[in-house]
């Protein structure tokens, strides 16, 4: 099987060869046609010039300059023209055929042979045109010019055509060589980024996601192809990083309560601790932590699966937000957090229970990461199509490094993983899954030590 570069080279060379051949043939045909028209037009002009020269050989005394007429006639004969001059009475003054019939016949035979050899289908025949001659508005005679028509080429004309054809052939060969080199160059420019795409795709298939295509091309389709391959590689590299982190995070989340539970049980087995109610409560609390983690994973799997079911209805999101805020009043008071809410009654089309879970998660995070005496601002607004819910806090904020991963499972901007500031890191993943299921959108803007702003858009009521 031929490579792409070879196929492109053959394609461009074939196209170039065809174009050069067609251009050469068309140029030859066009030049021949134009030269033929030029020859016919030039023949008529030449006849008129000869007639004018003959006319000038007439003198005032009514006689012809025979030597001048003969010189003009012999010169015209060498160019393939047969002259015959008659006076006003119709008497022949000079006739090329009578002057030298042998030269006339030899010249005509040579002309016919040249034209027949050059143009096998040439159907020329002997033609003659008459041109009246005048002196002081009085007709003094007629000159008859005979020639082979409708056109013929003399030796100089045939030499010119031969030279012209040679030039066209040489130009065609040079163009072919140039087209050959250009075809190889273009095929190389086209195939190189595609070959790089193939190599990168193979590397991606083998698990190497760091490879990038840096080939520069001016072809929009190839540029889009290389761009999308690079985006694919970045996305897979990102997901591979998250997958590895997810494995580490799950192991960490499970290891901590398991290690604690194991140490408690071993202490009781070894007799260090008594198996009393107090120690059993400690063990029980760790099993509860494990249960919450497993429940969160099950809930996330349920939302991310194809079987997620939404019970859609039209309801007032502002009323729902106020109800959720009432549930957090104790948390607000305990941290002395000031809450600002702005919004008018606004109906959306959504699953009330699942959107309530979204609001709870967003407000819960805002409370957890806002220090004492901080502020939380909540705004509900709309445009022509969507409702927008914004939750803004003055908390710890999220670094630019963490922002792209904030909605990933088990991802926590809090690298210390302390339990005082959050759970297992699946709350925002569930939020995003619910919003995506509603054909909505969620975005986040944040700055370290200045706070975060989460914005959710949902469709208005139907």
N, C-alpha and C positions, 0 to 999 in steps of 0.2 A: 504494500500500500504506500502510495506516495505521500510525502510530508506536505503540510500546508504551504510551507515556503516554496517547495518545488511546484506544487499545483498553481500557486499564485504567479510564480515566475513564468510557467508555461502559458498561463492564461494571458498575462500581460504581453508576452512575446507574440502569441498568436494574434491577439487584437492589434498589436502594433504592426505586425507583418501584413495583416489584412488591410489595415488603414493605409500603410505605405503603398501597397500594391494598388489599392483603389484610387488613392490620390495620384499616383504616377499615371495610371491609365486615364483617369478623368482629365488630368493636366494635359496629357498628350492629345486626347481627343479635342479638348477645348482649344489648345494651341493650333492644332491642325485646322480646325473649323475657322478660327479667327484669321489664320494666315491665308486660308482659301478666300475668305471674304476680302481680305486686304489685297490679295493678288487680283481679284476681279475688279475691285474699285481702282486699283493702281493701273490696271491695263487700260481702262477707259480714260483715265487722266493722261496716261502716256500717249494714247492715240490722239487725243486733243492737242497735246504739246507738239507731236510730230506734224499734225495738220497745220498748226500755227507756224512751224518752221518752214514748211513747204510754201505756205502762203507768202512768207517773206522773201521767197526767191523770185517773185514776179516783179518786173521793173516797169517804170512808167511808159516806156516805149512799146509796151504790149508783148514783150518777149519773156521767156523763162530763163533763169540762170541754170543751164543744164548741168554744169559741174556741181553746183550746190545741191541741186535735186538729187543727183547721182550719189553724192557723198552721204546725204541724209538717208537715202534708200538703202545703201550698202550697210550703213551703221544700224539701221532698223532691222535689216536682214539678219545681222549677227545676233540680234535679240529675239529672233523668231517671228519677225513681222515682215509681211510681204506687201510692198507698196506699189500702187498703180496710180499714176497721175494723168488725168485727161483735161484738155482745155475746154473752153466754153462751147466749142463746136462738137465735143465728144471725141476728138482725136487724141490718141495716146501720146503723151509727152515722154513718159518714162515708165517702164514696167520691170519690176525686179525679176519676174520669171523669164522674160526675154533677155534681160541683161546677163543673167547667169543661171540658166535652168538647173544645171548640175548642183550648184551650191544650194539653191532653194530646196531641191529634192533631198540632198544629203542632210541639210539642217532639219527639215521636217521629219525625216526618218529617225534621226538621232533624238529629236524631241519626243516622238511617239514611243520610241524604245525606252527612254528614261521614265516617262510617265507610266507606261504599261508595267515596267519593272517595279516601280514604286507603288502604283495603284492598279492591281490586276483588274479591278472592275471599272477602271476609268473609261468612260465612253465619250472621249473628246472627239470633236469633228472640226473641220476647217470652216471658220466663220469669217465674215467680212463686214466692215462698217464703212459707210460713205460719209464724207465730211465735205460740205460745199465750201468753196474758197471765194473770197470777195476782195475787190480792190476799189476803194472809194464808192462803196455801196453797189458796185457792179459785180455780178458773178463772173469770175474769170476761169472757173474750172471746178473739178472735183478730185479729191484724193480718196482712193479706196485702200483701206488697211486690212489685210487678211491675217488671221491668227487662228490657232487652235483654241477652242473654247469648250465649255464656259470658262475654264481656267487651265493654265499650264505653268510648269515651273522650269525655269532655265537652270543652267549648271550652278549658278550662284544661289538660287533659291533652294535647290536640292541640298547643297552643301550647308546652307543655313539651317534647314530642317534637321539634317543629320547631326549637326553640332548641338542644336537645341535638345534633341532627344537624348544625346549623350549626357548633356548637363542634367536633364531630368532624372536619368538613370543614376548618375553619380549622387545627386542630391537624395534620391530615394534610398540608395545604399547607406549613405551617411546617416539619414534619418532612421533607418532600420537599426544601425549600430547604436545610435543614441537611444532609440526606443528600447533596445535590448538591455542596455545598461540601466536605463531609467526603470524598466520593468523589474529588474533584479533588485534595484534599490528600494522601489516602492513595496515590493513583496516582502523584502526584509523588514522594512518599517512596519508593515501590517502584521507580519507573522510574529515578530519579536514580542510585542505585548501579549499576543494570544498564547505564545509558547510559555511566557511567564505566568499567565493565568492558569494554564494547564499544570505547570510545576507547583504553583501555589495551592491549587485545588488538591493535588496529590499530597502535599504536605499537610493540608487541613485534614484530609482523609486519614492520614497516619498520625494525627494528634498533635502536629506542630502548628500552633496558631499564631506564632509571632512573626511569621513571614509576611512581607508586604510587597505589593507591586508598585514600583517607583518609576515605571516607564512613562515617558511623556509622549502623548499622541494628540494630533489635531483632529482626529476622527471622533465625532461625538459618541457614536455607538460603542466604539472600543473604550473610550474614556468612561462611559457609563458602566460598561462591563467590569473594567478594572476597579472602579470605585465601589461597585456592589460587592465584588469579591473581597476587597479590603474591609468593607463594612461587615461582611460575613465573618471574616477572620477575627475582627475585633469583637464581634458579638460572641463568637464561640470561645475566644480567649477569656472574655469577661465571664461567660457562664462556666467555663472550666475553673476559673479562679473561685467563683461562687460555690461551685460543686465541692471543691476541696475545702473551702471554708465551712460549707454546710456540714460536711463530715466531721470536721474538727469541732464545730459548735454543738452538733448533736451529741457528740461524745462528751463534751464538757458539761452540757446541760444534764446529761444522764449520770455522768461520773460523780458530780458533787453530792447529790442526794444519796446515790448508791454507796459512796464511800462513807458518808456520815452514818447511814443506816447500818452498814457493815460494822463500823467501829462500835456503835452502840450495842449491837447484838453480841459482838465478840467480848465486850466488856462485861455484859451480863452472863455470858457463858463461862468466862474465866473467873467469875465471882467478884470482879472488881466493882461492878454495879449490882444493886439488887434489882430483881425483875418486878419492881413496884410500879404503881400507877404513874408516877412522875416520869420514869425512864421509858415506859411504854408509850406515853404521850409524845415524847421526843421522837421515838421511832415512827409513830403514827403521823406526825407532822411531815416527816420526810417522804412517807408514802403518799401523802396528799400532794406534795410538790411534784412527785413523779406522775401522779394521776392528772394534775393540771396540765403538765407538759404533754402527756399523751392525748388528753382531751383537746388541747390546742392543735396538735398535729392532725388529729382526726377531723377537727372542724375545718382546718385549712385544706386538707385533702378533699373534704366534701365540697368546699367552695370552688376549688380548682378543678374538680372533676367535671365531666360532661353532664352529670346528673343534677347540677344545681337547679333548683326550682324557685322561681320568683312569683310571689303573689302580688301582682300589680294592682294599684288602686290610686285614685286621686285623693290627696289629703293635704292639709296645711303643714308645711315644713316648719313654720315659725312656732306653731303650737307645740310641735314635737320637740323643737330645740328648747323651748321654755321648760317643758316637762323634764328633759334630760338635765338641764341646769339645776332644777330643784333637787335632783338626786345627788348633786355634787356640792350642795350648800355646806355640808359639814366639812368636806375637804377644803373648800375655799376659806372657811373660817379658821380651820386649824393652821393654815399657812398664811393667813392674813392676805389673801390674794383678792385683788379688786377685779370684778368682772364687768365689762361693758358689752351690752347687747343692743344691736340696732337691726330692726327689720319689721316689715309690715306683713300682714297675712298674705301668704303666697302658696298656691297649690302646685304640687308636683305630681308626676305619675311615676310611682316607685313602689317597692316592697317596704312597707312601714317597719316591720321588725328588723329587716337587715339594714336599712338606713339608720335605724336607732342604734344598732351595733356600731355603725361607722361613726356616728356622732359621739357615742360613749368612748370609743377608742381615741378619737382625736382630742376630746376634752380631757380624758384621763392622762394622755401624754403631756398635754399642755400644763396640767396641774403638777405632774411629777417633775417636769424639768424647769418649772418656774420657781425661783427662790422665794423665800418669805418676803411679803411686801410687794411682790410683783404684780403685773397686770395681765389680764387676758381679754382680748377684744374679739367679739363674734359679730359677724355681719351677714345678713341674708338679703340678697338683691337678685335682680333678673334682667335679662334682655329679651329680645323678641322670641327666642327659642328655648333658652335654658335658665334654670335657677342657679345661683352661685352662693355657696356657703363658705365663708372665710373664717378660720380660727387662727388668731395671731396671739403670740405670747411674748413675754420679755425674759425668756428663760436662757438656758445655756447655749442654745444655737447648735447648728450642725456645720461641720467643716466642708469645704468644697470637695475634699477627698471622699467624704462619706455620702454626699448628696446623691450621686448616681445609684447608690446601692440601698438607699434607705427603705425601699419597699420590698427588698429581698427577704426571704425567709431566714430567720435566726440572725439577721444582721443587726448589730447594735453599735451605734456611734460611741456608746460608753464602753471603751475597750477594757475597763477594769472589771466589767461584768458583775458589779455589785448588785445586790438585790434591793438596795435602797432607792434605786432610780429606775427600775423597770423589770420586766419579766423576761421571757425567753426570746423576744424579738420576732414574734410572728403576728403581732397585732396589726401593724401597717401592711403586712402582706395580705392579711384577710381584708383589710379596708380596700386596698387596690383591687382585689379580686371581685369584691361586691360592686364597686363602682364600675369596673369594666363590664360586669354582667348587665348593668343598667345602661350600657352604651354611653356612660358618662366619662369624666376625666378628673384626675386629681394631680395637682402640682404642688411643689414646695419651694419656698424661698427662705433662705436662712443665712445668718451671719453669726459667727462665734461670739459669745458673750453679749449678743444683742437680741437674740430670740429667733423664732421661726414663724412662718406663715404658711398654713395649709389651705389650699383653695380647691373646693369640690364643685363641679358643674353636673347638674342632673336635668333631664328633660322636664319641661313644664307639663301641667295636666293636659289630658287629651279630651 
